[in-house]
Amino acid sequence: MKRKLLLFVALFIATTTFANDVYKQKLDSVYFYLKTSETDSIVWNKMYYTYSSDYEKTSIVLYTYNGDNEEFELSDSSYYILNDQNLIIEGSSLYLENDSLIGDKEVNDYDSEGNIISSFFSDYKLGAFKENSRTLYTYDDNNRLLNKEESIKSGSDWLKNDDYFYNWNSTYDTLLIYNIIEDTISTVKEIYNEDSFLIYIEENSSYSKEKKIIIRDEFNNILTDSVFIYRKEIDVNTSEAYFILNSIDVEVIQYDDFNQVIETSIYSYLDSSWISDNKESYHFDYGVSTDSILMDRSEMDVKFKIQSLTYDYGIDGINDFTGVCFYSDIEDIVTNTNRVSQDSQLSIFPNPTANVIYFNKTINNGLVNVFDLDGRLVKSTNLSNQNSLNLSNLNEGIYILNLIEENKQTNFRIIKN
């Protein structure tokens, strides 16, 4: 699950230039709910985001529930720093493993065109980061990659581990990549469509073989990404080597009308049968653009505010995860005026509730939206001079209540029993 959470950290992106943006909200935290039965869910992970004053550094802290002592414990702490091109120049992660603090760090350098030219990697051991490997990149005059050299550090020396050479054909729709390792050569063939998007990869070496076929729509969005893995066998009669198909992995991706990913499903073909590995779904608030939200950033193009996402790991629905995003309002960077503020004095009771919840003060003119853990809006109502909300029409379960009143926004997790 930790790997999945770290992928989620890299999910969000604001696609505008950060130095000049005016933000109204920021992503503060994501709560991950673990489904323990058909009707019950518990908070299993809490992920918190903080941002530097210049918004170039983002820090993420992850807490995981310990069922033995029924407390949340720090399990991962990471950060990354961006340059003025919104490229990551430094990032690190620290986490506990077998009661020991370990981690890794990456430092990147770029040329004036934004091409990465070097990456240095370090491991965290015995209380400090120690450099252990690097990757160097070389480009031609058209910013096409010519060479990628990967090395490991031994004392003060760098020992070449992999050396990739990139050769394009005359029409630049086919790329051959050669990797020279200890007198053996492995090759990678890549084929691109007329819009220069990757559609085929074939990797060959003396001991392995793999093919990838990518099908795209008219917008060049990936619809299916299929990976065929072959294993090496030896003919017992002739002692000759050959390859047979071992497994197939297929990723199926669905998009909304704005070309945002809303669902990805993974299917595997193994031992003559297809199985469904997992499904991820994303839920957006199409009324709020990410232009006005300060969020974690990565390679995924997100245009609207993410409310939640779900991870479906099997057919029984148990041990699935739902991540619910919580936002707060921030000062306008340009005018430095507080557009919206979180109302920390507001509270609700009773919680859990059978039908009605009460606010500790009268709501004069407020909008209430209630979401289930799949991010679906299940109730929306206006409150005028009221201090209660009737939830009798909702099924038993856990919900997120969002109240907006006089430019103040507050979120509550409520349990309906």
N, C-alpha and C positions, 0 to 999 in steps of 0.2 A: 504493500500500500504506500510505503514511503516513496518509492519510485513514481507512483501515480500522482502523489501529491506534489512532488517536485516538477512533474510535467504540468500540473495545474498552475504552479507558480509561473511557468513560462507561457501560460495561455493568453493573457491579456495584452493588448497593445492599443495605444492611442496614436493614430496615424498622422498627427499634425506635429509641427515643430514646437517643442516644449518651451523654449525660451520665450516665445511670444504669445503663448496661449493664455486665455482667461479661464480659470477653472472655477466651477461652482461646487463640485463635489470631489471626494477622493475615496478610493477603496481603502477601508480600514481593516477589515477582517473577513475571513471565510470560515464558517463552521461546517464541519463534515459530520453528517448524521449517519450512523451505522444501523441498518435495519436488522434487528435481532430476531424478529418473528414477523408473522403476517400483519400484525397490528402495532408492534412496538418498535421504537427507534430511540437511540441514545446518541448524545454528542460524543464523538470519538476523537476528533482532532479539532484544534483551534489554530488558525493561521492569522497572524497579525502583520500589518504592513506599516512602515514608517518611511518618511521621505525627508531628505535634506532640504534646507531652506532654498537652495537653488534648483531643487528637483532633479539633480543629476545622480544622486545616490538613493537607491531603494533598499531597505532592509526588511527581511522577512523572518519571523520567528514562529516556529511550529511547536505546539503543545499536544501531547498525546495522553489519552485517558489511561490510567493504571487501575485496572479492576481490583487489584489486590488491596490497595489502600484507598481506592475510590477518590483519587486526586489526579489532576492534570500535571504532567511533568514535562519540562523542556526536553524536546527530542531533536530539534534541528534549528540552527541559526545561520542565515545566509545573507549576502548582500551583493549588489552589483553597482558599478559606476559607469555612466555613459559619457561619451564625448559630445561635441557640438553637432555631430552627425547622427546622434542617437544610436551609436554603435558601442557595444560593451567593451570597455578597455580594462576592466578588472572585475572579478567576481570570486566569491569564495563561499564555502559551506562547511559548517561544523556540526557534528552530531554524535550522539552517544551510541556506542556499540559494545556490548558486554561490559558496561560500566566504565568504558574508556572513551575519552574524547578524541575523535579522529576527524579528518576532513580533507578538503582539497581546495586549491586556488588556481586561478587562471588569469594571466596578464596578456593582453593583446595589443598589437601595434598595427596601424593602418597607414597606407599612403594617402596622398592628396585626393585620389579618386575614390577613396573609401574601400579599397581592396585590402584585405588582411594580409600582412606581410610576415608576421611572426606571432606565435603563441607559446608561452612558457607555462608549464604546469608544475605544481608543487603539492606535496602531501603534508598533512599536519600530523606530526609525531613528536612525542616528548615535549609538548608545550610550544612548538614552533613549526612554521612552514619551511619545508626543505625542497628545493627545486629538484625535479627528477626527470623531466622530459621536455622536449620542445618540438615545434613544427615550423618550418620556414617555407615561404611561398615566393615563387617568381612568376612574373606576367610578361606578355608581349606588349607591343605598343597599342594594341586594341583591347587591353585589359583582360585578355584571355589567359587562363592559368597555363603555365608551361611546365612547372615542376613543383612538387611538394615533397619536402624531405623531413622525415620523422626520425628523431634521435633520442636516445636515453643518456642520462648523465652517469658517468662513472668517475668518482672523485671530482677532479676539475676538468675532465675530458668529456666530449660529446661523441657517442658511438652511434653511427648511422644504423637505424633499425629497419626503416622502409624508405624507398626512393621511387616516387611516382613521376613518370614522364607523360605529358599530355600532347597528343598529336591529332589535329583536326584535319578532315578532308577539305578539298577545295571549296565546297559549298557550305562548309561549317554546319552540316546537319548530322555528322557522325564524328564521334570522338573515340579514339583508342587510348587507353591508359595502361602503361606498362609499369609493373612494380618489380624491381630487381632486388631479390633477397638471397644472399649467400649462393650465388651462381644459379638460382632458379628464377624463372620469370612467370609472373602471373599477369593476366591481362583483363582489362575491363573495357567493354564496348558500350558506348552510349549513343542513342539515336534521338534526335530532336525533331519536332514538327516544324512547319513553315513559320510558326511564331516563336521559334527557339525555345519551346518548352519540352522538357524531357518526356519521352514516351516509352523508352526501352533501355534496359541495362542487361548485359550479360557478363558474368564474372567467371573466369576460368583459371585454374591452377592445376598443378600436378596431382592434387589431393582433393579438390572440391570443385563444384560447379553450381552456379546459381543464376536464375533468370528473373527479371522483373518486367512486367508488362503494365503500362499505365494508360488507362482510357480517360480522356478528357472531354468536357462538353464544349459548346461553342465559345464559352468564356475562358476556356483553358483551365477550368476547375477540375480537379481530379475526381472522377466518379468511382473508379475502382483501381486499386493498386494490388496487383497479384504477384506473389513471390513463389517461384518454383525452386525447390532445393533438391539437389541430386546427391546421392551418396556413391562413393567409390566401391566397386566390387572387383574381385579377382577371379577369373575363370579357372576352375580347379583343373581343367584338362589342358588348357593352353598357357596358363599363368599370365594371360593378358588382362590388363586393367580395362574396366568399362564403368559407365555411370548409369544408374537407374533412378527414376523419380522416387524421392523419399517422402516429401510432404509438400503441401500447397497452403499458403496463407493468403487470404483475400481480405482487403479492407474496402468496405463500401461506404461512401460518403454522401450525405444529403445536404443540400443548401437551401437557404430561404431566398426570397426575391431580391435580396441585397448581396447575394453571393457570400453570405456568412455560413460557416459550417454549423448545422443544427443537430447532426447526428452522425456518428461513425460506428460501424459494426465490423467486428473481426470474425472471420470464419476460417476454420482449418480443416484440411483434408489429410487424415492420417489413418493408416491401417484400413484403407478402402471405405472410409466413412467420413461424412462432414459433421463437424461440431461447431457450435456457436461459442466463441471464447468470451467475448464481452461486448457491451454496447455503451457508448457515451452519448449523452444528449445535453444540449445547451439551450437555455431559456433566456430570452432577451426582453428588455423593456424598450419597445420601439418608439416610445415617446421621448427618450433621452439619448442624445448622441454622445459618443465618447470624446467629441471635441471639447466638451465641458467637464470631463471627468479625468482626474489624475489617477492613473492605474499602473499596475505592473505591465511591462512591455516585453513582447517577444516577436516571433515571425508570423503569428496568426493575425489576419486582418479583421479586427472587430470594430464595427461601426456604431454599435448601439450598446447600451448598458447591459451587462450580464446580471441577471437576477440569481440564477442558480444553474447547477449542472448535476447530472446523475451518472453514476457508474453502475451498470448492470453486469454482474459477474456470472450469472447462471440462470437456469430456467425456474428455480424455486423461489427467487426473489429475496432469499435470505443472504445476509452479509453484503448486500449492496450498499453503496454510499450515495448520499446526496450532499452537495456543497451549496450552502446558501451564503450569498454575498451581502455584506453590510457596509453601507456608505455613510459618510458624514459630510457636512458642508464646511467649506473652507473660505478663507478670505480671498477676495478678488486680487490677483497678483498686480493688476494694473492700477486700480483705484485704491487698493488696500482698505476697502470697506468690507465689513462683515455682512455678506449677503444673507447667509443663513447660519444658524447655530444650533447645536444639539441641545435639547432641553433635558438636562440631567436631573431635574427635580421631579419630573413626571414619573408616576408609577401606576401599576395596575394591581388589582386583587379581585377575587381569589385566583390563584394560578397554581395548580390546575383548577378548571371550572367545569361545571356541568352545563350551564347555559349562558349565564351573563357574567361579564367582567365589568369592573368599575374602575374609573380613573380617580386619582386622589384630588383632582380639581375639575372644575367645569370646563368643558371644551366649548369655546364660544363659536368658532367657525373653523371646523377641521374636516379633512378628508382622510378616511380610513380605508386602507387596502389590506386585505388578508390573503396571504399566499400559502399554498401547501408546500411540502418539501420537494416537490417536483418543479416548483417555480410557477405553478399555475395560479392565476388570480381567481379565488373562490368567493370573495365577497368584497364589495366596494360600496361605501355609503358616506354621506355627509353628516356630520354631527353639528348641531346648532344649539348652544346652551344646554348641553347634555353632559352627563358624567358616567354614562354606562353604554355598553354595546351588547346586543343580543346575538349570541352565536348558536342558538338552538337549531338552526338549519344546517349546521356543519356536522360531519361525521366525527367520531372519536379519532384523535391523532394529534400530531404536533403541527403548529402553524406559525408563520411569521406575520406579525401585525405591524404595519407601517402607518404612522400617524403624521400628517403634515398640517401644521396650524401656524398661521402668521409667520411664514418663512422659517419655521422650526420643524425639524424632522426627527422622529424618534422611532426606534425599532424595538419590538418585544418578541420574545419567543413564548408562545402560549401553548398550553396543553388542554385539549378538550377531552373530558372523560364522561 
